[in-house]
Structure formats: C-alpha cells, structure tokens
C-alpha cells in the first residue's frame, strides 16, 4: 500500500511545516483540524455501532487502510482499558516518588487523570504529565486525542529530593572469609 503510506508521510510533513506559520494562523488551522477529527471520530464510532462487532472486525481485517483508520480512532476498543494499560507504563515511576496516578475518565480519546500523593502540588508535576504520562498515552493508547488533568487544592512544593542511601563498609560473610578450599 505505497500510496497510503506516502499520504501519511505527506500529512506528517505538512503538520510539521505548520509549526513555522504565524501563531494565530497555526492555531486556526489546528482548530479546524481538531473539528474535523471530532467529526470523523463521531461518524466512525456511529458506523461501528450500526454494523456491529462481527462486521466491524471483518471490514477491519479486509483492508489495511481501514484497519489503520479504526486504530487511529480507537474504533471497537475499550478506551478505558487501553488508557489504563498505557498508564501502567508510567505508574512505577510516579509511585517511586510517592505519587499516585488515577485514571478518572476516558471519552472519545480524551483521557482525564489526577495526580495525588507527593505529586499533588509538586512544581515538577507538569513536566511529569507532559513528558511521562502524555507520552505513554500517545505511544500506547490508540485514538489518544488529549489529556485533561484534574487539579486539587494542594499547596505548591518542590519535588522530593534524591533518596539517600546508607553506605556501609562491606563485611564479607563467613563463607567468603574462609577463601578457597
């Protein structure tokens, strides 16, 4: 399917080229694209409901372009389960800093989350959200559109400092002290 792949590459390049546009023009173009995206998402999900799961999977399997489109718009997947799976890849990092990442809702590709624990109010949480959470969703959740973060009333505070480790002198175990027999 070289024509389809070339079209995807051309669209990717076009989106990249838009970064050089005047900010007001670029924002208007992206707003139009977002509107088209919402329209397509709605129509594809309605189509999937109308044809039912068996026909949807038959159609998906019959054409790589249709499969790509269904995947891009998360047609026929459990969005909550897929988003939760994607977030599982970043949760250990957040937990290691005393934080908690909660999935609140997923609808039409928009994922709503909340950070709590030591992440709540942390001045580095915006970076964690952008570089960790949003990236995990972009990479592992088909149909991801945007992330919304529910804020809480925690007071701002710096991120926790590095964890200090107790360094002790190494004392060989008795079996190691005896040496080779």
N, C-alpha and C positions, 0 to 999 in steps of 0.2 A: 504494500500500500504506500508506494513512494509519494504520490500526490498528497495524501493525507498528512504524512509526516512532514513534508515540505511546508504545507499550510500551517501546521502547528509551529514549526520553526519560524516562519514568516511572522506569525502573530506574536510570538515571543519577542522577536526583534522589534516589532512595532511598539510593543509595550515598553520595551527598554528605551527606544528612541523618544518616547513621550516624556521621559524624565528631563529632557532638555527644553521642553516647552515652557512658556511663561506659566507661572504657578496658577493663575486664575483660569487660563485655558486648560491646563492639565487637570485641574480639579473638576472642571465642567465635563471634560472628556471622560474622566473616571466615573463621574456621577452618572453619565449616560450608560457607560459600560455596566455599572452596578445595576442600573434599572433593567437593562437587557438580561443580565444574569438572573435577577429575581423573576422576570417574566419567563425565561427558559426553564428555570428550576420549577416554578409552579406548574407550567404546562407539562413538563416531563413527568413529574410526580402524579399529576392527574391522569396522564396517559397510562402510567404504570398501574394505577388503581383500576382503571377501566378494563385493561386487558388481562389483569390478574397475574399471579406469580408464575404459573407454568408457562404462559405465553411470553411473559416478560423475559424469562430465562432462555426460552427458545430463540427469541429475537436477539437477545444479548449474544448468545453463542453463535449466531449465524453471520455476524458481521463485526469485524474489529473496530470499525468506526463507531458503531452503535454501542459496543462494549465500552469503548473509551468515554463516550458521552454519558452513559449510565453511571460509570465510575466517577467521572468528574462531578456529576450532580448527585452522587450518593443515592441513585435510584435503586430501591429494593434492599437497602441495608438498614440495619438497626443503628441509627445515628448515635444513640446514647452509648450503646455497647462499643462502637468503633471509637468514639471520642474517649471513653473511659480507658480503652486499650492503649490509645495514643498517650494519654496522660500517665499511664503506668510506667512509661519510659522515663519520665522526669520526676516522678514522686520520690524515688530513693534519694535523689539529690536534695529535694526540698525537706524531706524527713531528716536528712543528715544535719540540717541546720536548725532543727527544732520546729520546722513549719509543717503545715498541712495544706494540701491542695484538694479542694472539694469541687466536684462537678455538680452544678446546680440544675442546668437545663441544656438541651440541645434542640434547636429547631431550625430547619431549612439551612443547615450548615453553620449557624451561629451558635457558638459554644459559650455558655455563661459559667464562670468559675469564681471561687472565692479562696483567697489565701488566708490562713489563720495561724495560730501559734506564734512563734517568733517572727514569722513573715509578716504578720499583721502590723502595719505601720512602719515596717522596715524601709529605710530610704533606698535600699537596693532592690526592692521587690519589683519595681518597674522594669529593671534590666532582666531579672529572673523571668518575668512574664513574657517579655519580648524575645529574649534570646533562648529561653528554655521551653516554656510552656507553649507559646505560639509556634515555635519551630517544630516541636513534637507534633502538634496538631496538623501543621502544614504538611509534614512529611508522612504522617501515619494515618490521617483521617481523610478518606476520600470525600470530596464535596465540601471541605472546610472553606468557609467564607470569611468569618471574623470571630474574634474573641471579645466577649464583654466581661468585665471584672466587677464583681460586687464589692464595693468598698465598705469598710467598717469604720468605727469611730476611734480606732487605736491612735495613740499619740505617735508622731514620727520618732524613730530611733535609728541609730546606725546599725549596720549588720553586725551579727555576733563576730567577735574576734576569732582568731585561729585557735583551734583546740590545742592546749598544751599537753604534752606527753611527759610522763615521769621517766627520766633516763636514769637507769641504774647500772652499776658495774656488773658485767657478766660474770657469773659464778658458775663454773662447769658443774654439771651433775656428777654424782659419784661414779657412775659408769664411764663418764668421759675422762675423769681424772686418772683412772687406772691405766689408761693407754692400751696399746695393742697387746694381746696375749701371746 
